[in-house]
């Protein structure tokens, strides 16, 4: 995005000195106009500085699926590689916690769209270091296996063998509605991305476990992948839909292990805490703490709102009874909501809907207070 240009300075012509009265008056007028123009120019410059400071540059958060081996390579010795990416590109970048029994981790990168695109392009370069086209590994978790075939000399006749060996892949994680936006009407957008940047792009048929996300595999040279990610970011920001927020994200987990990453909050809200654990062998559990002052609004009149939520998500939602403030070791300012369900995705959906309802109620109260 180009910066706002400063106004070009204008030089007024300097007239030759004249001793006549008319010339003297003209000289005075020009001098006064120059002073006024200079003052207006300074004021305009100050206004532009304020305008620049008030502009919020577009940001995005992209998530990429990595194997454990790839994750280790991205982290580098004592975290040096990922720290280098972070400092060069001025982004927030990190990996989900390693889950016992899982062969994958999720890389999250947030920041200005241009910086995020460059960061993920740099990650592709890092993963290709020391590897060749034919060195792809096979994984039990099939989402880590390449969907696209490796590049060949016939496809890239204008590239040298060394350049072909630099062709890498990025497993971008996108929700179903985001994927529709990227594909475009009749596949026009994704076709344009492929042809313009000389990359291959394909989406996985299956959704990642317990989520509404799929893998968008992008294969190409690192700089080409960078440019594609930049365009994808712009598409997603231009077509921002409330559906994006409600769709379930994937986090590495097993049914037999604690899916704590999967139910961690993506955004913090006042006084809200959450945690989760596997409840028995076939039941999942999520725990949220809701501010006491909002419990009534969240539950609804006679509990109708929470009853509808239970029915819609096919979960059990238990609201902890109000505890006497005199009891030791309790949090009197928050009430515990426990969500139980046979399916992880249902528990996650109920949790996200509860938090969304809380956000709505918080905004309502802020709006009412502002009107007073």
Secondary structure, DSSP 8 states (H G I E B T S, - for coil): -------------------SHHHHHHHHHHHHHHHHHHHHHHHHHHHHHHHHHH----EEEEEEEEEHHHHHHHH-GGGHHHHHHHHHHT-EEEE----TT--EEEEEEEEEHHHHHHHHHHHHHHHHTT--TT-----SSGGGS-SS----TTTTTTS-HHHHHT-EEEEEEEEHHHHHHHH-GGGHHHHHHHHHHT-EEEE-SS--TTSSEEEEEEEE-HHHHHHHHHHHHHHHHHT--HHHHHS-------TTS--TTTTS-SS--TT-EEEEEEETTTEEEEEEEEEGGGHHHHH-GGGHHHHHHHHHHT-EEEE-----TTSTT--TTEEEEEEEESSHHHHHHHHHHHHHHHHHHHHHHHHHHHH-
